[in-house]
Amino acid sequence: MSNFSSTIKISSISDYITPSQECVKPLMKLGKLDLQQDFKNKPDLIKNQKNVAKVSLQDCLACSGCVTTAETILIETHSIQEFQNKLKISQSPAILISSQSRASLAFKFGYSDSQTHYIIQIYFQKLGVVVYDQSYYQALSLKSAQEEFNQHLQGGKLPLLCSECPGWVCYAEKTLDEAIINHMSKIKSPQQIFGKLMRHKHDFISVIMPCFDKKLEAVRQENEGEIDLVLSTREVEEMIESFIQQENYTQIQQLDPLQTISIQNQDYHNPTSNNYLDYIIQQYTSTLNVPFQITQKQRKNNDFIEIFITQGDQIIAQFARVYGLKNIANLNLQIKSKTCKYLYVEIMACPMGCLNGGGQLKYQTKDKDLTLLELKKLITQDKQLIDIQQVQSIQYLTTTFKHIPKESIVW
């Protein structure tokens, strides 16, 4: 189960949790969930007209027996094999590449970000697939997040908690109460915005993401019909590598710069996870009519950073960037005890953020900090920065979350 976010585990709060050994929808067979098998002698859980107990992915997502669902559930519906099968019957397929996934491939193969996008585009075009860059849809999500934050400042619940990360969302719904869930941002992620807006143009929509948990996001009931299939960076590595070798891409001419929303021109900026917090702070400070300073402070580790907006010795506002479940647990305690002073928190389940997602490639280097620094450069340097204030406004697209009470099953 190591493919999903590496921070989700209830018992030690340090790793991904496998399906509960006392699953309330018990379909365990040889330690794995078997979706092909009918179980006629199980309790009255999920019944069809033939009185046979069955389970679906939606059942697992709506069950508190474990934090997230088993990798095996998604293998058949979100895999390279299924992707290839769908292409055979699709008339107008499309695929979106995330900036984190592209940077991971670029670092592995030794190309620039633009060169890697060119290779990816040529490869999928040969398959008849239209390739999209995620940057524009990131800009839409960020602009909507700013508008939502402004509304919360006028009277909504604070802090507002970023909900881009499906691992964090799944954890919150299944282990936390409504007091926390009600603080979560309702803005759809760039992945789902892309699916929502492009459905009228394409009959098959897929994405390449840095995280296996994005597969879970795509199959949530409220996202039905938006994204057909999610592939991780690691899943496309082999076919892209084979294509590079086949086409002998030893040298590629200089290409026009790609667009980006990723920024890293201030000390407190962190582009690993789409810069939600940085754009929220940018929007907030643009409304201030007094001189101010922005400083940051590390708490217990590099994945819990506090950011202060100050005027002299006076704190005007506080924000935070919180990655990894141990740090998220500490944040939840602050919110529950009503001692949390942050206005907005960027939350990601994976330590070091989405560039370090569970679906990213494995590298030869052992220096994770140096690797992360190089990946940050790939997604920020030599780019054309999108001014999100110039992005055409749309009615921002929202999602929903739910508290899933603990099951009480008597066998």
N, C-alpha and C positions, 0 to 999 in steps of 0.2 A: 504493500500500500504506500510505498515511498513516493509515488508519483504525484500525489495530492499535496497540498500545502503542508510544509514540514513543521507546522507549529500547532496543529490542532489535536490535542489529546487531553481528555478531561482528567485522567488520573494524575499525571505529572505535569500537565500544562506545558509540554515541551515538544510534542510531536503529533503526527497525524493519528487519529484513532481508527482502528479497524472496526468492522461491524461488531456490535455488542454480542458477547457470547450468550447472552440471555435476550436475544432479539425479540421484541414484542410482535414482530411479524416473522415467526421462526422458519426460515428457509435455509438453514445452514446445512451444508452437505460437504463432508470432508474439509471443513474449515472455510469453505467458500459459498457464496450465495449462488444457487442454481436456479436461474429463471426459467429453464426449460421444463423443470420437473413440477408436476402437480402434487399437492400434498392433501390426501383425502382424510387423514386422521388428525388434523390440527384443530385448534380451537376456532370458534366462530369469529374470524377476523375479517377477511375479505372474501365474499362469496359471489359466485355468478349463478346463473340459473340452474346449472348442473350441480350446485352445492359443492363446488371444488374451490379450495382456498388458493388464491393467486396473489401475486404481488407485482407491482409496477414500480418504475422509478419514482413516480409521483408519491407512491406510498412511502418509500424510503425517505424522501425529502420531507414528508409530513409527519414523520415518526421521530420521537425523541430517544429511541433506543440507542442511537449513536449520533455523533456530531454531524457527520456527513456520510454519504453513501459509499458503497464499495466500488473500487475501480472496475471490477468485473462487470458491473451493471452497464457501464458506459462503453466497454470494449467493442461491442458489436455495432452500436449505433453511432459512435464517434471515433472512427478509426480510418487509417489510410485505405484499407480495403473497401470500406463503405463509401469513402470519398470517391474512389475510382469507379465503384458500381454506379453511384449517382450521376457521375459525368456521362455515362453511357446513355442515360435516359433524359438528360437535361438539355433544354434548348438554349438557355441563356444563363450559364453558371457564373458566379462571381466569388472572389475571395478577397478578404481584407487582411493586410499584414500589420501587426502592431509594431511600434517603434522598438519595443524591448526585444521582440523576437528577431527583428531584422538586425539589430545591433549584436545580438548573440551569434547569429550566423556570420555577420561581417567579421567579428573578432575571431571566430573559429577558422574561417577560410582566408583571412588576411586581406580583405578588401575594404574599401571605404563604404560608408553607409549607402551612398548614391550608387556605387558600382554593384553592391549587393542587391539593391532594389531593381536595378537593370536586369541582373541575372534572373531574379525571381520572376520579373515581369515576362521576360522572353520564355522562360520555362513554362509558365502557366498559359501564356498565349498560344504556345504550340499545342496545348491541351484544349484550347478553345475557351479558356477561363479569363474573364476580365479581372484585373488586379487593381485593388484600391489601397491607398495609403490611409492609415488611421488618423492622421493629424487633423484633418478637417472635422472629423466626428469627435475627436478629443476637444477641439475648440468649441463645438456646440455644447458638449457636456460641461465644460468649464464655465462657459457663459451662463448656462442655466443654473449651475451651482452658485455663481455669484448672485444671480437674481433671487434664488431661494434663500441664500444667506441674508440678503438685505431684508427679506420678509421676516425672517426669524429675529433680526435685530429690532424690528418694529413691534414684536410681541409674541414671537414663537419660542419654542423650547431651546435653551442653550445649556451646554454646548451643542452645536450641530455636528453630528458625526458622519464623516465621509463613508459612503457605502459602496464604493467602486469594487471592493474586494469581496468576491463571493464566499471565500473561506471564512472571513470575519462575519459576513451576514448569516451563514449557516450556523456558525458557532453561537451567535447572538440569539437567533430564533430558538435554538434548542437547549440553551443552558442559562440564558438570562431572562429577566422578566420584562414586562411591558414598560417599566420605568426607564429602562435603557433603550429598548427598541423604539420608543416614541421620539428619541433624540436623533434617529438615523435619517440621513438625507434620502429623499425620495427620487432623486434624479437618476435616470437610467444611465448606464455606463456607455462609453463610446461603442462597445461591441453591439449592444442592443439598439442604440440609436441608429447605427448603420443598418442593421436588419430591418428596423421599422421604416426607415426612409427609402430604402432601396428595394423593398419587396415588390413594388409595382414594376420594376425594370428587370428583375431576375427571378427565375423559377427555382434556383438552387443557390443558397447563400451560405458560404463557409467563412471561417476566420482562422488565422494563425495567432495563437496567444502564448504568453510566457508561463502560463499556469494551467494545470489540469483542472483546477476548480472552476475555470471558465466554462467547462463542459456542463457543470452543475447549473451555472447561471442560465445557460441557453435552454435547459429543459424545465426550468421553473414554469409553473402553470401560467403565471401572469406574463411570461415572455413567449408564450406559445405562438408559433408561426413567424417569429422574427429571424432566428438563426437556425439553419438546418443542421450544421455540423461544425464542431470546433476541433482543430488540430493543434497540438502543442508544437513548440519550436523543435523539440527533440524528435517528434514524429515525422517532420518534413526534412530533417537533416540528411538522411541517407539519399533521398531522391534528388535533393539539390546538389549534394556532393557528386553523385553519379553524373548529373547533367553537366557540372563544371568540368569533370574529367573527360566526358564525351565531347564537349564542345571546345576543349583545350583553352579555357579562359585564362591565359597567362598574363595578358595585358589588356586593359580596357581603357579606352580614351576618357579624358576628363568629361564629366557629365554636369548638366545643370544641377544646382543645389536643390535638395528636397525641401518641402515646407516642414515646419515643426512648430509645436507649441512649447517644447521643452526649454526651460531657461535655467541658467546657472551663473548669473552675473552678480549675485550677491552671496555673501557667506552663508546665509541661512537657506538659500535655495537648494532643493533636492529634486532632480529630474527623474529619479528612478521610477516613480509611480504616477506620472502625468501631472505633477506640479499643482495638485488641487489646492493645497495650503498656500502656496506662493501666490497664486492668482487671487485667492480670497483676501490675503493680506494686501496685495496690490490694490484691490478694489476698496478695501476698508480705509487704507491710508490716503487714497485719493479724495476722500470726503473730509479729511481733517483740515482745519483752518489754522492750526498751530504748528510750530516747528516740532519735529519728533525724531527719535532715534529708534532703530530696530536692532535688538541684541538677541542672542540665543544662549541657552544654558543647557548643558547635558545633565540629565538626571542619572540614573544608575548605569546607563550604557548608551552607546551611540544610536540606539533605536528608540530612545525616548528623549526627544528634544523639545524644550520649551522655548517659545519665541515671545519676546516682550516688545510692545510699542510703548515708548516712554517719552516724557517731556521733563527733562532734568531728572529729579529723583522720583517723580510721580509716574506710576504705571497707568497708562491709558487703556491698554488691552493686552490680553494674554491668549496665545494660541499654542498648539502642540502638534508634534508629529510622532505617532506611536506605532511602532512596528513590532510584530511578534506577540504571541499570546500572553506571555508572562507580563509584558508591559501593558497589554490591553486589560489584563486582570486588575492591575494596579489602578488603571484609569477608571474602570468600572466601580471600584471601591470609592474613589473620589466622588463620582457622580451619585452613587447611592447615599453616601454620607453628606451630600450637599456641600462638599468642600471644594468642588471643582470650579475653577475660576476661568477656564478657557472659553472662548467664544466659538472656536471651530477646531476640530481635531481631524487630521488626516490619519486614517487607520488602515493598516495592511497586515494580513496574517503572517506573511513571510518576513523574517528578519532581513534587513537591508532592502526591503521593498520588492517591486515587481521585476526589476532587473535580475533579482536573485530568485525568481519564481521556480517552482518545482518542475516546470516543463522546459526550462532553459537547458542549453547544452552543457556538457561536462567538459572542463578545460584541463589542459596539462599542468598549468600553473597552480601552485598551492597557496599563493598569496591572494586571498579573496578580496582584500581591500584594494590591491593594485588592479586586479581584474575589474572590479566595480568602477574604479576611476576611469579605466580605458573605455568601458561600456558607456559611462556618462558622456565622455567626449564624443563617442560615435553618434549619440542621439541629440547632441546640442551643437556641435561645431560644424562649420561650413553649411549652414542651413539658412533658409529664408524664413524668418520668424513671422508667424501669423499674428496679426493684431486682432485679438478676439473681440475687441470693441467694434471692429469693422465687419465682423461676421454677421450676416443677415439674421436677425432675430426670428426665432420660431417659437411657437407655444411649447415651452419645454416639456419634455416627455418624462413622465413619472412612473414609478413602480410601487409596489406595496410589500410590506413585511408583516409577519405574524408571529405571535408568541405561541410556541408549541408546548403545551403542558406535558409534564412527565406522565408517561403511560402507567397505568396500574392494572396489570394483567394477573389474574389468578388462574393457574393451570388446573 
